[in-house]
Amino acid sequence: MKGPSNAEVWMVDFMGSKGHEQKGQRPGILFKDLDHVKMAVVIPCTTTQTTSKFPHTHLISATPENGLSEDSVALVFQITTVDKKRLIRKIGRLDSGDINSIAEILRDMLHL
């Protein structure tokens, strides 16, 4: 079985999150598979469109390719590392435009 790849959209279990962190099972973007430590860098998504007003977010239109059922906001500022056991199932893959936009937001946010 092939493992997860970068830029895939997965249902992720964010149970146990605190405060303003995204909670529950929701789509997340697998930004980097850290297979050597069985972890993954993910960006949680939300369907709450008003969150797009925050800096370091990216609106993703739902398509059959990305598997999102609604337009969603990638909360790039909430990028986190999770154990790969939190990855429930792959639902799709981002297109190159979304991937490049998110990478640019990360470069800006982290001053890279």
C-alpha positions in Angstrom: 0.0 0.0 0.0 1.3 3.4 -1.0 1.8 5.9 1.9 0.6 9.5 1.9 2.1 12.0 -0.5 2.7 15.7 -0.1 -0.3 18.0 -1.2 -2.9 15.3 -0.7 -6.1 16.1 1.2 -6.9 13.8 4.0 -9.5 13.5 6.7 -7.5 14.1 9.9 -8.4 13.4 13.5 -7.7 16.6 15.4 -9.3 15.3 18.6 -7.7 16.5 21.8 -6.9 20.0 20.4 -7.2 23.0 22.7 -8.4 26.6 22.6 -8.6 28.0 19.1 -7.0 25.0 17.4 -9.2 23.1 14.9 -10.9 20.1 16.6 -12.5 16.9 15.5 -12.3 15.1 12.2 -11.9 17.4 9.3 -10.0 17.8 6.0 -6.3 18.7 6.3 -3.6 19.2 3.7 -0.7 16.8 4.1 2.0 19.3 3.4 5.0 17.0 4.2 5.2 13.3 5.0 7.8 12.7 7.6 7.8 8.9 7.2 11.1 8.4 8.9 9.5 9.5 12.2 5.9 8.3 11.3 4.6 11.9 11.5 3.1 14.3 9.0 3.0 18.1 8.7 -0.6 19.1 8.0 -2.6 22.2 7.5 -6.2 22.0 8.9 -9.1 23.2 6.8 -12.5 24.7 7.7 -15.6 25.5 5.8 -16.2 28.6 7.8 -15.6 31.1 5.1 -15.2 34.1 7.4 -11.9 32.7 8.5 -10.5 33.8 5.2 -10.2 37.3 6.6 -7.3 36.1 8.8 -3.8 36.5 7.5 -2.1 33.3 6.3 -5.1 31.5 5.0 -6.0 30.3 1.5 -9.4 29.6 0.0 -9.7 26.3 -1.8 -12.6 25.7 -4.2 -14.2 22.2 -3.9 -13.4 20.0 -6.9 -13.7 16.3 -7.6 -9.8 16.2 -7.6 -9.4 17.6 -4.1 -12.3 15.7 -2.7 -13.6 18.6 -0.7 -17.4 18.7 -0.4 -17.5 22.4 0.1 -15.2 25.4 -0.6 -12.8 25.4 2.3 -10.2 27.7 3.9 -6.7 26.3 4.5 -5.6 27.6 7.9 -2.0 27.8 7.0 -1.2 29.7 10.3 -2.3 26.5 12.1 0.2 24.3 10.4 1.1 21.4 12.8 2.8 18.0 13.0 0.7 15.0 13.8 1.3 11.3 14.2 0.4 9.5 11.0 -2.2 7.5 12.9 -4.3 10.6 12.9 -4.6 10.4 9.1 -8.0 8.7 8.5 -8.4 8.5 4.8 -7.2 10.2 1.6 -10.0 12.2 0.0 -8.1 14.0 -2.8 -5.2 16.0 -4.0 -4.6 19.7 -4.4 -3.8 21.2 -7.8 -0.5 23.0 -8.5 -2.1 26.5 -8.1 -3.3 25.8 -4.6 0.0 24.1 -3.7 2.1 27.0 -4.9 -0.2 29.6 -3.2 0.1 27.7 0.2 3.9 27.4 -0.2 4.1 31.2 -0.8 1.9 31.9 2.2 4.3 29.7 4.3 7.4 31.5 3.0 5.8 34.9 3.9 4.5 33.7 7.3 7.9 32.1 8.3 10.0 34.9 6.7 11.8 32.3 4.5 
